Amino acid sequence: GGLGLAVTTHVRSWVDFDKIQLAIMPMFLFSATFFPVEQLPAWLRGAAYLTPLWHGVDLCRDIVLGTATAGSTAVHVGYLAALSALGVLLAAHTYRRRLSS
């Protein structure tokens, strides 16, 4: 949510929302939502592990299947919390800059 907030602070018109779709579509394709990440080439697998959607999908899958461990849950939640905090900080910076000018 925080990253989405940061991105939307840079949207100037409705047309810019189409550009956001360019980031969302690959994130869905490479997040293990439809097929396991292990089937991807090694270089693409690393990129998939960096997407926030992969962390959310893997966390939910571990919880539903009962395979969640304290370590993996902490990594997923920590990564998602860090991205959210970063997004909120970037959005606040952009809002302050726009309001002061």
matplotlib code that plots the C-alpha trace (Angstrom):
import matplotlib.pyplot as plt

x = [0.0, 2.8, 4.5, 1.2, 0.8, 4.3, 3.6, 0.3, 1.9, 3.6, 0.4, -0.5, -3.4, -5.6, -3.3, -0.5, -2.5, -1.8, 1.9, 1.3, -0.2, 3.2, 4.6, 1.6, 1.3, 4.8, 4.5, 1.5, 3.2, 6.4, 5.0, 4.1, 0.4, -0.1, 2.9, 5.9, 8.8, 11.2, 10.1, 11.6, 15.2, 17.6, 18.0, 14.3, 13.7, 15.8, 13.7, 10.6, 11.8, 12.1, 8.4, 6.2, 3.4, 5.7, 6.2, 2.5, 1.6, 4.3, 3.2, -0.4, 0.5, 2.6, -0.1, -2.9, -0.8, 0.5, 4.1, 4.8, 7.8, 8.7, 11.7, 10.0, 7.0, 9.3, 11.2, 8.0, 6.3, 9.5, 10.0, 6.5, 6.6, 9.9, 8.5, 5.3, 7.4, 9.6, 6.6, 5.0, 8.2, 8.6, 5.0, 5.3, 8.5, 6.7, 3.6, 5.8, 7.7, 4.5, 2.8, 5.8, 6.1]
y = [0.0, 2.4, 1.9, 2.4, 5.7, 6.8, 6.0, 7.8, 11.0, 11.2, 10.6, 13.7, 12.5, 9.4, 8.3, 7.7, 4.9, 2.9, 3.0, 1.5, -1.5, -2.1, -2.8, -4.7, -7.3, -8.7, -8.8, -11.0, -13.3, -13.7, -13.9, -17.7, -16.8, -19.0, -21.3, -22.0, -19.6, -22.5, -23.1, -19.7, -19.3, -18.4, -14.8, -14.2, -16.1, -13.6, -10.7, -12.6, -12.9, -9.1, -8.4, -7.6, -9.8, -12.9, -12.3, -11.9, -15.0, -17.1, -15.9, -16.8, -20.1, -21.1, -20.1, -22.0, -25.1, -25.0, -24.8, -21.4, -21.0, -18.1, -17.3, -17.2, -15.3, -12.7, -12.3, -11.9, -9.5, -7.6, -7.1, -6.0, -3.6, -2.1, -1.5, 0.0, 2.3, 3.3, 4.1, 6.2, 8.1, 8.7, 9.9, 12.2, 13.7, 14.3, 15.8, 18.2, 19.2, 19.9, 21.7, 24.0, 25.1]
z = [0.0, 0.8, -2.5, -4.3, -2.4, -3.4, -7.1, -7.2, -5.9, -9.3, -11.4, -13.4, -15.4, -15.9, -18.7, -16.2, -14.6, -17.8, -17.0, -13.5, -15.3, -16.9, -13.5, -12.1, -14.9, -14.7, -10.9, -11.2, -13.8, -11.8, -8.2, -8.0, -8.2, -11.3, -11.3, -9.0, -9.1, -9.2, -12.9, -13.9, -15.1, -12.3, -13.3, -13.4, -10.2, -8.3, -9.7, -8.7, -5.1, -5.0, -5.8, -2.9, -4.3, -4.1, -0.4, 0.1, -1.9, -0.2, 3.2, 2.6, 1.0, 4.0, 6.5, 4.6, 4.1, 7.7, 6.6, 8.0, 10.3, 12.5, 10.4, 7.0, 8.4, 9.9, 6.6, 4.6, 7.1, 7.6, 3.8, 3.3, 6.3, 5.0, 1.6, 3.0, 5.3, 2.3, 0.2, 2.9, 3.4, -0.3, -0.6, 2.3, 0.8, -2.5, -0.8, 1.2, -1.8, -3.8, -1.0, -0.4, -4.0]

ax = plt.figure().add_subplot(projection="3d")
ax.plot(x, y, z, "-o")
ax.set_aspect("equal")
plt.show()
